[in-house]
């Protein structure tokens, strides 16, 4: 936890040394957990945060994993535009010894996965293709989240004195849905639409409270700042994002991931909301089962009252 901060013009800033330590600790955790994640899903999740040369290599791998398995490093150099040294360094950053290990890891992953790779599955109507794409993303979401982290998040929410949910833009409907679901099981949750009010609420959090940030890109300034401020005040921080190693994960004690999507429409990844909502649904079911009797009573009461407002 960051304890020493410099306040300027009403905003909280960390010293350079504190930032380096925080990023270093986070990077160490990422390196330790990297080997547990599916390689292709990990590359998709970290793609926005990679250096330009690394991004070129990652895009080359993601575009056609089967080609990587059967290609020589010189061919990948030509296809990606990166040097041989950069490709080897890229492999080592993934926790692999070199290009040969990358090929082995890809072959093993593709053999074990039931998900179709490449363009072979792009058949059928537009409706079928979009739903099939969502199905793939949901399966990947299962793979990139650990059971241990999920259980820790559920346990933290159960014990929280207060839960404040932070999000803006197209991610805010997901945050509001989380607020409604938490409310149904009797959790002390709240979510504000205005980003300024969100920041004010972040300053009021303290030890025993939860700050829950939701951001598809993981680099939304307002949401990241709210988690930073909440953590400095002693609150525990949780994030749900589609981008691994993004700024929001730096200020989060626990991270849940929705699978990243390479397909973008209007600056919004196609499957991001579906996978985010699926993760929240899983949390809701876990919490509802933990408070089984209380949840059943509350649902009965609300169902009765809401039933009177429905058309016959």
C-alpha positions as protocol buffer text, in pm:
chain_id: "A"
residue {
  index: 1
  type: UNK
  ca { x: 0 y: 0 z: 0 }
}
residue {
  index: 2
  type: UNK
  ca { x: 117 y: 346 z: -81 }
}
residue {
  index: 3
  type: UNK
  ca { x: 134 y: 553 z: 234 }
}
residue {
  index: 4
  type: UNK
  ca { x: 339 y: 859 z: 139 }
}
residue {
  index: 5
  type: UNK
  ca { x: 180 y: 1077 z: -124 }
}
residue {
  index: 6
  type: UNK
  ca { x: 228 y: 1434 z: -230 }
}
residue {
  index: 7
  type: UNK
  ca { x: -90 y: 1638 z: -263 }
}
residue {
  index: 8
  type: UNK
  ca { x: -89 y: 1912 z: -524 }
}
residue {
  index: 9
  type: UNK
  ca { x: -391 y: 2123 z: -621 }
}
residue {
  index: 10
  type: UNK
  ca { x: -625 y: 1881 z: -451 }
}
residue {
  index: 11
  type: UNK
  ca { x: -503 y: 1573 z: -647 }
}
residue {
  index: 12
  type: UNK
  ca { x: -301 y: 1285 z: -505 }
}
residue {
  index: 13
  type: UNK
  ca { x: 28 y: 1196 z: -671 }
}
residue {
  index: 14
  type: UNK
  ca { x: 284 y: 922 z: -598 }
}
residue {
  index: 15
  type: UNK
  ca { x: 657 y: 983 z: -593 }
}
residue {
  index: 16
  type: UNK
  ca { x: 864 y: 829 z: -873 }
}
residue {
  index: 17
  type: UNK
  ca { x: 1028 y: 589 z: -633 }
}
residue {
  index: 18
  type: UNK
  ca { x: 690 y: 467 z: -503 }
}
residue {
  index: 19
  type: UNK
  ca { x: 563 y: 417 z: -858 }
}
residue {
  index: 20
  type: UNK
  ca { x: 873 y: 215 z: -952 }
}
residue {
  index: 21
  type: UNK
  ca { x: 832 y: -7 z: -645 }
}
residue {
  index: 22
  type: UNK
  ca { x: 461 y: -57 z: -710 }
}
residue {
  index: 23
  type: UNK
  ca { x: 511 y: -140 z: -1079 }
}
residue {
  index: 24
  type: UNK
  ca { x: 802 y: -368 z: -989 }
}
residue {
  index: 25
  type: UNK
  ca { x: 592 y: -568 z: -741 }
}
residue {
  index: 26
  type: UNK
  ca { x: 309 y: -591 z: -992 }
}
residue {
  index: 27
  type: UNK
  ca { x: 547 y: -703 z: -1266 }
}
residue {
  index: 28
  type: UNK
  ca { x: 685 y: -976 z: -1039 }
}
residue {
  index: 29
  type: UNK
  ca { x: 334 y: -1108 z: -978 }
}
residue {
  index: 30
  type: UNK
  ca { x: 265 y: -1100 z: -1353 }
}
residue {
  index: 31
  type: UNK
  ca { x: 580 y: -1300 z: -1428 }
}
residue {
  index: 32
  type: UNK
  ca { x: 488 y: -1560 z: -1167 }
}
residue {
  index: 33
  type: UNK
  ca { x: 133 y: -1603 z: -1298 }
}
residue {
  index: 34
  type: UNK
  ca { x: 217 y: -1580 z: -1670 }
}
residue {
  index: 35
  type: UNK
  ca { x: 292 y: -1946 z: -1711 }
}
residue {
  index: 36
  type: UNK
  ca { x: -50 y: -2036 z: -1572 }
}
residue {
  index: 37
  type: UNK
  ca { x: -235 y: -1841 z: -1844 }
}
residue {
  index: 38
  type: UNK
  ca { x: -311 y: -1961 z: -2199 }
}
residue {
  index: 39
  type: UNK
  ca { x: -44 y: -1804 z: -2421 }
}
residue {
  index: 40
  type: UNK
  ca { x: -276 y: -1669 z: -2690 }
}
residue {
  index: 41
  type: UNK
  ca { x: -521 y: -1523 z: -2438 }
}
residue {
  index: 42
  type: UNK
  ca { x: -231 y: -1365 z: -2250 }
}
residue {
  index: 43
  type: UNK
  ca { x: -101 y: -1203 z: -2570 }
}
residue {
  index: 44
  type: UNK
  ca { x: -445 y: -1064 z: -2651 }
}
residue {
  index: 45
  type: UNK
  ca { x: -480 y: -924 z: -2300 }
}
residue {
  index: 46
  type: UNK
  ca { x: -141 y: -756 z: -2295 }
}
residue {
  index: 47
  type: UNK
  ca { x: -137 y: -638 z: -2659 }
}
residue {
  index: 48
  type: UNK
  ca { x: -230 y: -272 z: -2585 }
}
residue {
  index: 49
  type: UNK
  ca { x: 47 y: -241 z: -2324 }
}
residue {
  index: 50
  type: UNK
  ca { x: 331 y: -392 z: -2529 }
}
residue {
  index: 51
  type: UNK
  ca { x: 614 y: -190 z: -2680 }
}
residue {
  index: 52
  type: UNK
  ca { x: 576 y: -120 z: -3057 }
}
residue {
  index: 53
  type: UNK
  ca { x: 819 y: -395 z: -3165 }
}
residue {
  index: 54
  type: UNK
  ca { x: 671 y: -647 z: -2923 }
}
residue {
  index: 55
  type: UNK
  ca { x: 324 y: -557 z: -3049 }
}
residue {
  index: 56
  type: UNK
  ca { x: 429 y: -636 z: -3406 }
}
residue {
  index: 57
  type: UNK
  ca { x: 552 y: -980 z: -3302 }
}
residue {
  index: 58
  type: UNK
  ca { x: 242 y: -1049 z: -3089 }
}
residue {
  index: 59
  type: UNK
  ca { x: 11 y: -952 z: -3377 }
}
residue {
  index: 60
  type: UNK
  ca { x: 203 y: -1186 z: -3605 }
}
residue {
  index: 61
  type: UNK
  ca { x: 158 y: -1472 z: -3356 }
}
residue {
  index: 62
  type: UNK
  ca { x: -212 y: -1400 z: -3299 }
}
residue {
  index: 63
  type: UNK
  ca { x: -286 y: -1363 z: -3671 }
}
residue {
  index: 64
  type: UNK
  ca { x: -184 y: -1722 z: -3748 }
}
residue {
  index: 65
  type: UNK
  ca { x: -53 y: -1938 z: -3461 }
}
residue {
  index: 66
  type: UNK
  ca { x: -35 y: -2245 z: -3686 }
}
residue {
  index: 67
  type: UNK
  ca { x: 207 y: -2065 z: -3916 }
}
residue {
  index: 68
  type: UNK
  ca { x: 437 y: -1984 z: -3622 }
}
residue {
  index: 69
  type: UNK
  ca { x: 461 y: -2353 z: -3534 }
}
residue {
  index: 70
  type: UNK
  ca { x: 582 y: -2450 z: -3882 }
}
residue {
  index: 71
  type: UNK
  ca { x: 796 y: -2143 z: -3955 }
}
residue {
  index: 72
  type: UNK
  ca { x: 1161 y: -2061 z: -3897 }
}
residue {
  index: 73
  type: UNK
  ca { x: 1256 y: -1754 z: -3700 }
}
residue {
  index: 74
  type: UNK
  ca { x: 1383 y: -1585 z: -4019 }
}
residue {
  index: 75
  type: UNK
  ca { x: 1034 y: -1616 z: -4170 }
}
residue {
  index: 76
  type: UNK
  ca { x: 876 y: -1460 z: -3862 }
}
residue {
  index: 77
  type: UNK
  ca { x: 1134 y: -1182 z: -3880 }
}
residue {
  index: 78
  type: UNK
  ca { x: 1022 y: -1106 z: -4234 }
}
residue {
  index: 79
  type: UNK
  ca { x: 651 y: -1131 z: -4154 }
}
residue {
  index: 80
  type: UNK
  ca { x: 662 y: -914 z: -3841 }
}
residue {
  index: 81
  type: UNK
  ca { x: 935 y: -668 z: -3937 }
}
residue {
  index: 82
  type: UNK
  ca { x: 1114 y: -730 z: -3606 }
}
residue {
  index: 83
  type: UNK
  ca { x: 1475 y: -841 z: -3567 }
}
residue {
  index: 84
  type: UNK
  ca { x: 1576 y: -1191 z: -3461 }
}
residue {
  index: 85
  type: UNK
  ca { x: 1704 y: -1050 z: -3131 }
}
residue {
  index: 86
  type: UNK
  ca { x: 1371 y: -879 z: -3066 }
}
residue {
  index: 87
  type: UNK
  ca { x: 1183 y: -1205 z: -3132 }
}
residue {
  index: 88
  type: UNK
  ca { x: 1406 y: -1397 z: -2890 }
}
residue {
  index: 89
  type: UNK
  ca { x: 1369 y: -1122 z: -2627 }
}
residue {
  index: 90
  type: UNK
  ca { x: 991 y: -1133 z: -2678 }
}
residue {
  index: 91
  type: UNK
  ca { x: 989 y: -1508 z: -2613 }
}
residue {
  index: 92
  type: UNK
  ca { x: 1194 y: -1464 z: -2296 }
}
residue {
  index: 93
  type: UNK
  ca { x: 955 y: -1199 z: -2167 }
}
residue {
  index: 94
  type: UNK
  ca { x: 685 y: -1464 z: -2196 }
}
residue {
  index: 95
  type: UNK
  ca { x: 890 y: -1687 z: -1966 }
}
residue {
  index: 96
  type: UNK
  ca { x: 1020 y: -1904 z: -2254 }
}
residue {
  index: 97
  type: UNK
  ca { x: 1382 y: -1981 z: -2337 }
}
residue {
  index: 98
  type: UNK
  ca { x: 1354 y: -1889 z: -2703 }
}
residue {
  index: 99
  type: UNK
  ca { x: 1166 y: -1923 z: -3031 }
}
residue {
  index: 100
  type: UNK
  ca { x: 1171 y: -2305 z: -3022 }
}
residue {
  index: 101
  type: UNK
  ca { x: 995 y: -2300 z: -2684 }
}
residue {
  index: 102
  type: UNK
  ca { x: 736 y: -2058 z: -2825 }
}
residue {
  index: 103
  type: UNK
  ca { x: 655 y: -2304 z: -3104 }
}
residue {
  index: 104
  type: UNK
  ca { x: 625 y: -2590 z: -2854 }
}
residue {
  index: 105
  type: UNK
  ca { x: 399 y: -2385 z: -2624 }
}
residue {
  index: 106
  type: UNK
  ca { x: 172 y: -2288 z: -2913 }
}
residue {
  index: 107
  type: UNK
  ca { x: 151 y: -2646 z: -3041 }
}
residue {
  index: 108
  type: UNK
  ca { x: 68 y: -2776 z: -2693 }
}
residue {
  index: 109
  type: UNK
  ca { x: -196 y: -2510 z: -2636 }
}
residue {
  index: 110
  type: UNK
  ca { x: -365 y: -2563 z: -2971 }
}
residue {
  index: 111
  type: UNK
  ca { x: -367 y: -2939 z: -2922 }
}
residue {
  index: 112
  type: UNK
  ca { x: -530 y: -2907 z: -2579 }
}
residue {
  index: 113
  type: UNK
  ca { x: -780 y: -2637 z: -2674 }
}
residue {
  index: 114
  type: UNK
  ca { x: -1111 y: -2714 z: -2837 }
}
residue {
  index: 115
  type: UNK
  ca { x: -1138 y: -2357 z: -2965 }
}
residue {
  index: 116
  type: UNK
  ca { x: -1100 y: -2319 z: -3341 }
}
residue {
  index: 117
  type: UNK
  ca { x: -797 y: -2113 z: -3443 }
}
residue {
  index: 118
  type: UNK
  ca { x: -763 y: -1891 z: -3749 }
}
residue {
  index: 119
  type: UNK
  ca { x: -1034 y: -1817 z: -4005 }
}
residue {
  index: 120
  type: UNK
  ca { x: -1167 y: -2168 z: -4052 }
}
residue {
  index: 121
  type: UNK
  ca { x: -1468 y: -2112 z: -3828 }
}
residue {
  index: 122
  type: UNK
  ca { x: -1589 y: -1803 z: -4012 }
}
residue {
  index: 123
  type: UNK
  ca { x: -1880 y: -1975 z: -4183 }
}
residue {
  index: 124
  type: UNK
  ca { x: -2253 y: -1945 z: -4148 }
}
residue {
  index: 125
  type: UNK
  ca { x: -2472 y: -1638 z: -4118 }
}
residue {
  index: 126
  type: UNK
  ca { x: -2368 y: -1314 z: -3953 }
}
residue {
  index: 127
  type: UNK
  ca { x: -2591 y: -1399 z: -3656 }
}
residue {
  index: 128
  type: UNK
  ca { x: -2423 y: -1738 z: -3614 }
}
residue {
  index: 129
  type: UNK
  ca { x: -2072 y: -1596 z: -3647 }
}
residue {
  index: 130
  type: UNK
  ca { x: -2127 y: -1323 z: -3386 }
}
residue {
  index: 131
  type: UNK
  ca { x: -2275 y: -1568 z: -3134 }
}
residue {
  index: 132
  type: UNK
  ca { x: -1999 y: -1818 z: -3204 }
}
residue {
  index: 133
  type: UNK
  ca { x: -1744 y: -1542 z: -3141 }
}
residue {
  index: 134
  type: UNK
  ca { x: -1909 y: -1460 z: -2808 }
}
residue {
  index: 135
  type: UNK
  ca { x: -1897 y: -1829 z: -2715 }
}
residue {
  index: 136
  type: UNK
  ca { x: -1523 y: -1842 z: -2782 }
}
residue {
  index: 137
  type: UNK
  ca { x: -1465 y: -1531 z: -2571 }
}
residue {
  index: 138
  type: UNK
  ca { x: -1661 y: -1675 z: -2280 }
}
residue {
  index: 139
  type: UNK
  ca { x: -1452 y: -1993 z: -2290 }
}
residue {
  index: 140
  type: UNK
  ca { x: -1132 y: -1789 z: -2293 }
}
residue {
  index: 141
  type: UNK
  ca { x: -1258 y: -1587 z: -1995 }
}
residue {
  index: 142
  type: UNK
  ca { x: -1276 y: -1910 z: -1794 }
}
residue {
  index: 143
  type: UNK
  ca { x: -915 y: -1989 z: -1884 }
}
residue {
  index: 144
  type: UNK
  ca { x: -761 y: -1653 z: -1792 }
}
residue {
  index: 145
  type: UNK
  ca { x: -914 y: -1629 z: -1443 }
}
residue {
  index: 146
  type: UNK
  ca { x: -791 y: -1841 z: -1154 }
}
residue {
  index: 147
  type: UNK
  ca { x: -1035 y: -2002 z: -912 }
}
residue {
  index: 148
  type: UNK
  ca { x: -827 y: -1873 z: -623 }
}
residue {
  index: 149
  type: UNK
  ca { x: -855 y: -1508 z: -729 }
}
residue {
  index: 150
  type: UNK
  ca { x: -1228 y: -1545 z: -799 }
}
residue {
  index: 151
  type: UNK
  ca { x: -1285 y: -1691 z: -451 }
}
residue {
  index: 152
  type: UNK
  ca { x: -1078 y: -1413 z: -292 }
}
residue {
  index: 153
  type: UNK
  ca { x: -1287 y: -1147 z: -468 }
}
residue {
  index: 154
  type: UNK
  ca { x: -1613 y: -1310 z: -358 }
}
residue {
  index: 155
  type: UNK
  ca { x: -1488 y: -1337 z: 1 }
}
residue {
  index: 156
  type: UNK
  ca { x: -1372 y: -974 z: 4 }
}
residue {
  index: 157
  type: UNK
  ca { x: -1712 y: -856 z: -121 }
}
residue {
  index: 158
  type: UNK
  ca { x: -1892 y: -1061 z: 144 }
}
residue {
  index: 159
  type: UNK
  ca { x: -1692 y: -903 z: 426 }
}
residue {
  index: 160
  type: UNK
  ca { x: -1686 y: -545 z: 295 }
}
residue {
  index: 161
  type: UNK
  ca { x: -1827 y: -267 z: 510 }
}
residue {
  index: 162
  type: UNK
  ca { x: -1898 y: -72 z: 193 }
}
residue {
  index: 163
  type: UNK
  ca { x: -1855 y: -139 z: -180 }
}
residue {
  index: 164
  type: UNK
  ca { x: -1808 y: 153 z: -418 }
}
residue {
  index: 165
  type: UNK
  ca { x: -1812 y: 71 z: -790 }
}
residue {
  index: 166
  type: UNK
  ca { x: -1620 y: 298 z: -1028 }
}
residue {
  index: 167
  type: UNK
  ca { x: -1664 y: 315 z: -1405 }
}
residue {
  index: 168
  type: UNK
  ca { x: -1748 y: 561 z: -1680 }
}
residue {
  index: 169
  type: UNK
  ca { x: -1841 y: 561 z: -2049 }
}
residue {
  index: 170
  type: UNK
  ca { x: -1951 y: 237 z: -2214 }
}
residue {
  index: 171
  type: UNK
  ca { x: -1837 y: 34 z: -1912 }
}
residue {
  index: 172
  type: UNK
  ca { x: -2072 y: 218 z: -1677 }
}
residue {
  index: 173
  type: UNK
  ca { x: -2381 y: 5 z: -1765 }
}
residue {
  index: 174
  type: UNK
  ca { x: -2179 y: -297 z: -1652 }
}
residue {
  index: 175
  type: UNK
  ca { x: -2096 y: -120 z: -1325 }
}
residue {
  index: 176
  type: UNK
  ca { x: -2462 y: -31 z: -1271 }
}
residue {
  index: 177
  type: UNK
  ca { x: -2559 y: -393 z: -1337 }
}
residue {
  index: 178
  type: UNK
  ca { x: -2305 y: -502 z: -1074 }
}
residue {
  index: 179
  type: UNK
  ca { x: -2455 y: -254 z: -828 }
}
residue {
  index: 180
  type: UNK
  ca { x: -2807 y: -392 z: -890 }
}
residue {
  index: 181
  type: UNK
  ca { x: -2696 y: -753 z: -850 }
}
residue {
  index: 182
  type: UNK
  ca { x: -2504 y: -680 z: -530 }
}
residue {
  index: 183
  type: UNK
  ca { x: -2810 y: -497 z: -399 }
}
residue {
  index: 184
  type: UNK
  ca { x: -3024 y: -806 z: -460 }
}
residue {
  index: 185
  type: UNK
  ca { x: -2808 y: -1014 z: -223 }
}
residue {
  index: 186
  type: UNK
  ca { x: -2800 y: -740 z: 39 }
}
residue {
  index: 187
  type: UNK
  ca { x: -2448 y: -608 z: -9 }
}
residue {
  index: 188
  type: UNK
  ca { x: -2379 y: -242 z: 83 }
}
residue {
  index: 189
  type: UNK
  ca { x: -2294 y: -136 z: -272 }
}
residue {
  index: 190
  type: UNK
  ca { x: -2328 y: 195 z: -452 }
}
residue {
  index: 191
  type: UNK
  ca { x: -2236 y: 337 z: -793 }
}
residue {
  index: 192
  type: UNK
  ca { x: -2241 y: 699 z: -908 }
}
residue {
  index: 193
  type: UNK
  ca { x: -2268 y: 811 z: -1271 }
}
residue {
  index: 194
  type: UNK
  ca { x: -2080 y: 1140 z: -1242 }
}
residue {
  index: 195
  type: UNK
  ca { x: -1700 y: 1096 z: -1246 }
}
residue {
  index: 196
  type: UNK
  ca { x: -1646 y: 1387 z: -1005 }
}
residue {
  index: 197
  type: UNK
  ca { x: -1884 y: 1234 z: -750 }
}
residue {
  index: 198
  type: UNK
  ca { x: -1704 y: 902 z: -796 }
}
residue {
  index: 199
  type: UNK
  ca { x: -1374 y: 1069 z: -705 }
}
residue {
  index: 200
  type: UNK
  ca { x: -1532 y: 1232 z: -400 }
}
residue {
  index: 201
  type: UNK
  ca { x: -1663 y: 892 z: -288 }
}
residue {
  index: 202
  type: UNK
  ca { x: -1318 y: 740 z: -339 }
}
residue {
  index: 203
  type: UNK
  ca { x: -1172 y: 989 z: -93 }
}
residue {
  index: 204
  type: UNK
  ca { x: -1428 y: 877 z: 170 }
}
residue {
  index: 205
  type: UNK
  ca { x: -1333 y: 509 z: 158 }
}
residue {
  index: 206
  type: UNK
  ca { x: -1121 y: 354 z: 431 }
}
residue {
  index: 207
  type: UNK
  ca { x: -997 y: 21 z: 567 }
}
residue {
  index: 208
  type: UNK
  ca { x: -1271 y: -240 z: 546 }
}
residue {
  index: 209
  type: UNK
  ca { x: -1420 y: -88 z: 230 }
}
residue {
  index: 210
  type: UNK
  ca { x: -1394 y: -213 z: -129 }
}
residue {
  index: 211
  type: UNK
  ca { x: -1324 y: -2 z: -437 }
}
residue {
  index: 212
  type: UNK
  ca { x: -1433 y: -197 z: -745 }
}
residue {
  index: 213
  type: UNK
  ca { x: -1317 y: -53 z: -1079 }
}
residue {
  index: 214
  type: UNK
  ca { x: -1452 y: -170 z: -1416 }
}
residue {
  index: 215
  type: UNK
  ca { x: -1272 y: -66 z: -1734 }
}
residue {
  index: 216
  type: UNK
  ca { x: -1248 y: -241 z: -2068 }
}
residue {
  index: 217
  type: UNK
  ca { x: -920 y: -77 z: -2171 }
}
residue {
  index: 218
  type: UNK
  ca { x: -782 y: -62 z: -1817 }
}
residue {
  index: 219
  type: UNK
  ca { x: -641 y: 285 z: -1879 }
}
residue {
  index: 220
  type: UNK
  ca { x: -946 y: 508 z: -1828 }
}
residue {
  index: 221
  type: UNK
  ca { x: -798 y: 798 z: -1632 }
}
residue {
  index: 222
  type: UNK
  ca { x: -1098 y: 864 z: -1405 }
}
residue {
  index: 223
  type: UNK
  ca { x: -1148 y: 501 z: -1303 }
}
residue {
  index: 224
  type: UNK
  ca { x: -777 y: 438 z: -1244 }
}
residue {
  index: 225
  type: UNK
  ca { x: -748 y: 755 z: -1035 }
}
residue {
  index: 226
  type: UNK
  ca { x: -1044 y: 650 z: -818 }
}
residue {
  index: 227
  type: UNK
  ca { x: -876 y: 318 z: -738 }
}
residue {
  index: 228
  type: UNK
  ca { x: -546 y: 492 z: -667 }
}
residue {
  index: 229
  type: UNK
  ca { x: -711 y: 736 z: -425 }
}
residue {
  index: 230
  type: UNK
  ca { x: -918 y: 461 z: -259 }
}
residue {
  index: 231
  type: UNK
  ca { x: -609 y: 246 z: -205 }
}
residue {
  index: 232
  type: UNK
  ca { x: -421 y: 538 z: -51 }
}
residue {
  index: 233
  type: UNK
  ca { x: -712 y: 580 z: 193 }
}
residue {
  index: 234
  type: UNK
  ca { x: -678 y: 216 z: 303 }
}
residue {
  index: 235
  type: UNK
  ca { x: -957 y: 54 z: 101 }
}
residue {
  index: 236
  type: UNK
  ca { x: -904 y: -278 z: -74 }
}
residue {
  index: 237
  type: UNK
  ca { x: -912 y: -247 z: -453 }
}
residue {
  index: 238
  type: UNK
  ca { x: -1054 y: -486 z: -713 }
}
residue {
  index: 239
  type: UNK
  ca { x: -1074 y: -447 z: -1090 }
}
residue {
  index: 240
  type: UNK
  ca { x: -1254 y: -613 z: -1379 }
}
residue {
  index: 241
  type: UNK
  ca { x: -1081 y: -538 z: -1709 }
}
residue {
  index: 242
  type: UNK
  ca { x: -1020 y: -678 z: -2055 }
}
residue {
  index: 243
  type: UNK
  ca { x: -656 y: -565 z: -2057 }
}
residue {
  index: 244
  type: UNK
  ca { x: -391 y: -743 z: -1852 }
}
residue {
  index: 245
  type: UNK
  ca { x: -95 y: -538 z: -1726 }
}
residue {
  index: 246
  type: UNK
  ca { x: -293 y: -219 z: -1788 }
}
residue {
  index: 247
  type: UNK
  ca { x: -271 y: 79 z: -1547 }
}
residue {
  index: 248
  type: UNK
  ca { x: -582 y: -25 z: -1354 }
}
residue {
  index: 249
  type: UNK
  ca { x: -417 y: -355 z: -1254 }
}
residue {
  index: 250
  type: UNK
  ca { x: -127 y: -159 z: -1100 }
}
residue {
  index: 251
  type: UNK
  ca { x: -364 y: -12 z: -839 }
}
residue {
  index: 252
  type: UNK
  ca { x: -571 y: -329 z: -785 }
}
residue {
  index: 253
  type: UNK
  ca { x: -513 y: -581 z: -508 }
}
residue {
  index: 254
  type: UNK
  ca { x: -723 y: -839 z: -694 }
}
residue {
  index: 255
  type: UNK
  ca { x: -781 y: -855 z: -1069 }
}
residue {
  index: 256
  type: UNK
  ca { x: -1055 y: -1030 z: -1265 }
}
residue {
  index: 257
  type: UNK
  ca { x: -1026 y: -1046 z: -1642 }
}
residue {
  index: 258
  type: UNK
  ca { x: -1281 y: -1055 z: -1919 }
}
residue {
  index: 259
  type: UNK
  ca { x: -1132 y: -1190 z: -2238 }
}
residue {
  index: 260
  type: UNK
  ca { x: -988 y: -927 z: -2472 }
}
residue {
  index: 261
  type: UNK
  ca { x: -1146 y: -890 z: -2815 }
}
residue {
  index: 262
  type: UNK
  ca { x: -959 y: -816 z: -3135 }
}
residue {
  index: 263
  type: UNK
  ca { x: -1283 y: -714 z: -3310 }
}
residue {
  index: 264
  type: UNK
  ca { x: -1366 y: -347 z: -3247 }
}
residue {
  index: 265
  type: UNK
  ca { x: -1671 y: -145 z: -3342 }
}
residue {
  index: 266
  type: UNK
  ca { x: -1690 y: 226 z: -3253 }
}
residue {
  index: 267
  type: UNK
  ca { x: -1381 y: 192 z: -3030 }
}
residue {
  index: 268
  type: UNK
  ca { x: -1554 y: -80 z: -2824 }
}
residue {
  index: 269
  type: UNK
  ca { x: -1431 y: -442 z: -2835 }
}
residue {
  index: 270
  type: UNK
  ca { x: -1718 y: -658 z: -2956 }
}
residue {
  index: 271
  type: UNK
  ca { x: -1724 y: -916 z: -2675 }
}
residue {
  index: 272
  type: UNK
  ca { x: -1610 y: -701 z: -2383 }
}
residue {
  index: 273
  type: UNK
  ca { x: -1952 y: -633 z: -2226 }
}
residue {
  index: 274
  type: UNK
  ca { x: -2071 y: -991 z: -2266 }
}
residue {
  index: 275
  type: UNK
  ca { x: -1767 y: -1137 z: -2091 }
}
residue {
  index: 276
  type: UNK
  ca { x: -1767 y: -868 z: -1820 }
}
residue {
  index: 277
  type: UNK
  ca { x: -2133 y: -941 z: -1744 }
}
residue {
  index: 278
  type: UNK
  ca { x: -2061 y: -1314 z: -1737 }
}
residue {
  index: 279
  type: UNK
  ca { x: -1790 y: -1264 z: -1472 }
}
residue {
  index: 280
  type: UNK
  ca { x: -2032 y: -1053 z: -1267 }
}
residue {
  index: 281
  type: UNK
  ca { x: -2300 y: -1319 z: -1302 }
}
residue {
  index: 282
  type: UNK
  ca { x: -2058 y: -1577 z: -1164 }
}
residue {
  index: 283
  type: UNK
  ca { x: -1985 y: -1347 z: -868 }
}
residue {
  index: 284
  type: UNK
  ca { x: -2357 y: -1291 z: -812 }
}
residue {
  index: 285
  type: UNK
  ca { x: -2428 y: -1667 z: -801 }
}
residue {
  index: 286
  type: UNK
  ca { x: -2136 y: -1724 z: -563 }
}
residue {
  index: 287
  type: UNK
  ca { x: -2258 y: -1449 z: -329 }
}
residue {
  index: 288
  type: UNK
  ca { x: -2621 y: -1561 z: -353 }
}
residue {
  index: 289
  type: UNK
  ca { x: -2523 y: -1915 z: -251 }
}
residue {
  index: 290
  type: UNK
  ca { x: -2321 y: -1780 z: 42 }
}
residue {
  index: 291
  type: UNK
  ca { x: -2626 y: -1586 z: 166 }
}
residue {
  index: 292
  type: UNK
  ca { x: -2878 y: -1848 z: 54 }
}
residue {
  index: 293
  type: UNK
  ca { x: -3153 y: -1782 z: 308 }
}
residue {
  index: 294
  type: UNK
  ca { x: -3119 y: -1405 z: 303 }
}
residue {
  index: 295
  type: UNK
  ca { x: -3110 y: -1399 z: -76 }
}
residue {
  index: 296
  type: UNK
  ca { x: -3420 y: -1618 z: -107 }
}
residue {
  index: 297
  type: UNK
  ca { x: -3614 y: -1391 z: 129 }
}
residue {
  index: 298
  type: UNK
  ca { x: -3510 y: -1073 z: -49 }
}
residue {
  index: 299
  type: UNK
  ca { x: -3586 y: -1216 z: -393 }
}
residue {
  index: 300
  type: UNK
  ca { x: -3929 y: -1327 z: -272 }
}
residue {
  index: 301
  type: UNK
  ca { x: -4006 y: -983 z: -136 }
}
residue {
  index: 302
  type: UNK
  ca { x: -3888 y: -798 z: -445 }
}
residue {
  index: 303
  type: UNK
  ca { x: -4059 y: -1043 z: -682 }
}
residue {
  index: 304
  type: UNK
  ca { x: -4391 y: -984 z: -503 }
}
residue {
  index: 305
  type: UNK
  ca { x: -4364 y: -605 z: -518 }
}
residue {
  index: 306
  type: UNK
  ca { x: -4237 y: -594 z: -875 }
}
residue {
  index: 307
  type: UNK
  ca { x: -4506 y: -837 z: -982 }
}
residue {
  index: 308
  type: UNK
  ca { x: -4773 y: -578 z: -902 }
}
residue {
  index: 309
  type: UNK
  ca { x: -4620 y: -347 z: -1162 }
}
residue {
  index: 310
  type: UNK
  ca { x: -4640 y: -589 z: -1453 }
}
residue {
  index: 311
  type: UNK
  ca { x: -4912 y: -596 z: -1713 }
}
residue {
  index: 312
  type: UNK
  ca { x: -5159 y: -880 z: -1678 }
}
